[in-house]
Amino acid sequence: MKKALLLLVTIAMFMTCLPMAGAEGTGYPYDGTNEPIRILRVAETRAVDAGYSGWGDTPFFKTWVEKSGINAEVIEVADDAGIMLTLSAGDYPDVILIYESAYNGGLNALIEENLAINLSEYSEYMPDYEAILDSHPSYRPYVTYQGGVRFFANLISPDNIVTRWRDMVVRQDMLDKLDMEVPTTTDEFYDLLYAMKNDLGVENPLMGNMWRDVLFYEGFAATEFGIPTAGSYQIDGQYHYGAYEEGYRGLVSYYHKLYEDGLLDPNFKTTDESTSQASLLNGTTGVHPTTGARINTISARSEDPDFKLVGIGSLNGSDGTRAMFSQLDPLTPKRINAYVTADSKQPELAVAFFNWLYTEEGTIIANFGPEGLCFEYDADGNPVPTDYMLNNPDGMSFDNMLYALSMANGPVYVIRALSMFRFGKPEQRAAMEAWDQNDAALYKLPPYSINDKALADEDAALWTDLNTYIRESMVQFVTGELNTDEDFDAYIAQLKSMGMDRLIEIEQIALDEYYAK
Amino acid sequence: MAQSFSKRFKKDMRLNWSAYLLVLPVLLYYAIFCYKPMYGIIISFKDFSLRKGIVGSEWVGLVYYKDFFSSYYFLRLLKNTVVISAASIAVGFPIPIIFALLLNEVRSRAYKRTVQTVSYMPHFISIVVICALIRLFTANHSLLTTFFSYFGYDDRYDMLNYKEYFVPIYVLSNVWQNTGWNCIIYLSALAGIDMELYEAARIDGANRWKQTLHVTLPGIANTVILLFVLRLGSIMSVGFEKIILLYNEGVYETADVISSYTYRRGLVKGDYAYSAAIGLFNSVINVIFVLTANRASNRLAGVGLF
């Protein structure tokens, strides 16, 4: 009898130890005998373009399954609506891969509908993810809600350069012809455009369909007028909206002057990306808002050997104030997250499966794809993409190959080595460094969201109208249809009557909640 | 002696069972795919949650309707939707009829076929490509702007910059895309007119124009009226795809319609209840239009849908 009891206890101990061994981080691979973890996601069409029958069929996914030793299968649907349909048909997977914003009601609804369980209850199965969450103060508040970690997220390492990817560029060869430097203030910027137009005969000196983002929401010229951006920002935890501040008057009249003097593309509202890129290449424009990745693709298309692009960062104030704002992604960009559902029969394994992506080996593979096929180590031990990734036979770009064969857009810890490959050309890196000369981190809002359903609905209703009005007035101020002297006060009064103050109040509540975490 | 309905029905069933069998799939189709899902519109009064389902979600009353009606832009959206739709009908409805009449007069079969094929081809091009073409044709120094510059248009500017041009561009490009396709049904109606009527008209001394006026037009009048009544039933349905592919914030004043506004409001977020509310609102207005038009045509022309 005693012996039997002892045996039982031993067996019990043995059984509890088994999964624990895996959880220590040393336990991979598991034994691969489990029922497959079912993962629901929107189809990654680039995997199909790369010649695989689906994302679940890629060498990346197979390597993930093999190295973690946990069986898994992928259910791919056409779009977000497909996910909703699958769920409403009562077919609940173990894990859902989805953008939070694609789910009506966001994280709050996901939790309420038992689609995002508290992962912290299984923290012994995700030691590597926990370790990364602890490695930077901005990670844990981002994934924590209602008392626990709720999803596996796309996290960017602090030494990365991918968080700065959009701003202004100018043709260096034009600067050389004019014997001018890269402008740093609004006056210098005006002078440059003016000289381009009048000395070089450039038809539309400033042109590009990212004007909304760069000129307004990323505050390219706003510092001079005392606001960081035309969009939202914070000072000491207080929510502000630039287009509702007095400084905005100066900003729009500055752009109106550019428009009036023929320096800004007269068709700025309608010009598309390919037209403005063509203009930059043929010299009918010289200054252009663009992205780090595009610096490469545009330059590659040029037949002019002197063609070279340099970055212009956000402009400083003429009184010496350092530029306050620019495009700057948080280290926690809102990409595709992995949520474990309450219907999962094996949440421990689902958690362990995704934790593998954050192990040392998993991180490299999730960033680059499987070793041998997608990358090799160079002499210094750094991962280097293979020819298959860089010049693949189907003519797919490196970025698209990454989307197909790694976790590029999903739950992964994005390491510096990867971004050096995506933006590693000296021209790109120089531009991105120029774009980085500002205090955006001080004014940037954290990635908070409104979690109360009633407030979120009220916010959405207010915002659709307000945003329509703000955007409409924005172009009217630039073209002169609205006059900054006569119409600006009425514009502010109109925003007020449409509930701008209430909107700011709601955003402030949500922001306070975030900081309280 | 008059029999009760059920008795007559049973008898008829026995006699014509094959006809009833044929109609059964159609009835089932309507019951399953058109009538059964209709109860789903109740989600426009509910805080819809996938997990709780259509029946289980909580009632919230008229919240979404209030949201929409109290929008600062409600009247403008309504006006733009109706203007774009009405202009599409005013211009886009008669043109295929005239086109069909002209084609009908063409004697060379080969030429007629060619024209018909060429003219309905654009119907099959994706709206994204169509809009890209429209943008190209109306851009600065392009096909249309250069042409109009001979009439005083400043061709340094894209036509889509101007709010006054948006509706004409939208409507006329629709005409270009759909005239060929829409005239097919009239051509078939024309083919159904009894040739003896033309013969009789000729004997009575009617020339080509008189024949068109007194034989051809009355011959297709019923088709025209029915299609017109049906067309009025979609007066509130201006799809957002073409709008959002063509508009910009400078032309919101004439271009922003109900569907594009709801798109911005966040249909992308899967806000099904809100969009169901707006869909129901549109449908109610559409039904009112169909009923009124049907009644008018019944009274004035003696034909109608029902």
HADDOCK unambig.tbl for C-alpha pairs under 7 A between the chains (distance, minus, plus):
assign (segid A and resid 88 and name CA) (segid B and resid 50 and name CA) 5.57 0.50 0.50
assign (segid A and resid 88 and name CA) (segid B and resid 51 and name CA) 6.80 0.50 0.50
assign (segid A and resid 101 and name CA) (segid B and resid 269 and name CA) 6.10 0.50 0.50
assign (segid A and resid 102 and name CA) (segid B and resid 268 and name CA) 6.74 0.50 0.50
assign (segid A and resid 102 and name CA) (segid B and resid 269 and name CA) 4.79 0.50 0.50
assign (segid A and resid 102 and name CA) (segid B and resid 270 and name CA) 6.68 0.50 0.50
assign (segid A and resid 103 and name CA) (segid B and resid 269 and name CA) 5.90 0.50 0.50
assign (segid A and resid 103 and name CA) (segid B and resid 270 and name CA) 6.37 0.50 0.50
assign (segid A and resid 104 and name CA) (segid B and resid 269 and name CA) 5.23 0.50 0.50
assign (segid A and resid 104 and name CA) (segid B and resid 270 and name CA) 5.14 0.50 0.50
assign (segid A and resid 104 and name CA) (segid B and resid 271 and name CA) 5.59 0.50 0.50
assign (segid A and resid 113 and name CA) (segid B and resid 51 and name CA) 5.64 0.50 0.50
assign (segid A and resid 266 and name CA) (segid B and resid 157 and name CA) 6.72 0.50 0.50
assign (segid A and resid 267 and name CA) (segid B and resid 157 and name CA) 6.02 0.50 0.50
assign (segid A and resid 267 and name CA) (segid B and resid 158 and name CA) 6.19 0.50 0.50
assign (segid A and resid 267 and name CA) (segid B and resid 161 and name CA) 6.96 0.50 0.50
assign (segid A and resid 269 and name CA) (segid B and resid 161 and name CA) 6.90 0.50 0.50
assign (segid A and resid 269 and name CA) (segid B and resid 248 and name CA) 6.44 0.50 0.50
assign (segid A and resid 269 and name CA) (segid B and resid 250 and name CA) 6.98 0.50 0.50
assign (segid A and resid 270 and name CA) (segid B and resid 160 and name CA) 6.91 0.50 0.50
assign (segid A and resid 270 and name CA) (segid B and resid 161 and name CA) 6.76 0.50 0.50
assign (segid A and resid 270 and name CA) (segid B and resid 248 and name CA) 6.85 0.50 0.50
assign (segid A and resid 460 and name CA) (segid B and resid 265 and name CA) 6.87 0.50 0.50
assign (segid A and resid 461 and name CA) (segid B and resid 67 and name CA) 6.49 0.50 0.50
assign (segid A and resid 464 and name CA) (segid B and resid 264 and name CA) 6.89 0.50 0.50
assign (segid A and resid 464 and name CA) (segid B and resid 265 and name CA) 5.49 0.50 0.50
assign (segid A and resid 465 and name CA) (segid B and resid 71 and name CA) 6.78 0.50 0.50
assign (segid A and resid 465 and name CA) (segid B and resid 72 and name CA) 6.47 0.50 0.50
assign (segid A and resid 465 and name CA) (segid B and resid 73 and name CA) 6.98 0.50 0.50
assign (segid A and resid 471 and name CA) (segid B and resid 249 and name CA) 6.12 0.50 0.50
assign (segid A and resid 472 and name CA) (segid B and resid 249 and name CA) 4.94 0.50 0.50
assign (segid A and resid 472 and name CA) (segid B and resid 250 and name CA) 5.96 0.50 0.50
assign (segid A and resid 475 and name CA) (segid B and resid 250 and name CA) 6.14 0.50 0.50
assign (segid A and resid 476 and name CA) (segid B and resid 250 and name CA) 7.00 0.50 0.50
